[in-house]
Amino acid sequence: MKAVTSLDSISQLVTINPAVATPKEIRELIAAKGAILEGHFALQSGRHSSYLLRFRPLGQDREIVDRIAGHLVQICAPSTTATTVICPESAGFFLGNALAHRLKSSVAICRLDQRRRPTSILRKGSIVPGTEVVVVNDVATSGSSLSTLIGLAEANGATVHTALVFGTLASSVLGQLLNHRHLRGGYLVECNWPTYDPSECPHCLAGGEQVIPTAEFN
């Protein structure tokens, strides 16, 4: 397992949403923090991948995460009057906290289960019935984690205004989720690499390096 730091390689691996940020700036941040790893990874969805986009090294740098939040907040501002940002107690918290600061909102943090997936149980903060909220996570794969956060908001009587993520493995899947729920939302980074069913994973077929669960990086 190694970090991808070549800007040329990163340009091939990810597409930056040009409506939100300058691609060169985001690629340089990803390179500087080693936010893309190359190896053999098992995703939360059960599929395997040769690369992993991790938000934690970016989120732990206060200046960088504030810059990223400044880009993403354009998607929901200025129309939102959100009083709360909902995020999980994982790497997504860094982004959720920075966005809440930008929106002058409070933060509600949900617990993770044993598989490091968001649950419908609040660890900290509160969700006030009748208010607008923004749900936030670091990287969306199948969209199930975002669905859990949206369900948590709705179960507490709040209205979800926007769903935001730093990265996505499939913008089409994220778009379908948003369209199905009639939500605004978006992402900053889309990953261009394929994912595989374990039975078709080239690493597994070659008997290569041991698979690493991505939950270890949340």
Secondary structure, 3 states (H helix, E strand, C coil): CEECCCHHHHHHHEEECCCCCCHHHHHHHHHHHCCEEEEEEECCCCCEEEEEECCHHHHCCHHHHHHHHHHHHHHHCCCCCCCEEEEECCCHHHHHHHHHHHHCCEEEEEEECCCCCEEEEEEECCCCCCCEEEEEEEEECCCHHHHHHHHHHHHCCCEEEEEEEEEECCHHHHHHHHHHHCCEEEEEEEECCCEECHHHCHHHHHCCCCCEEHHHHC
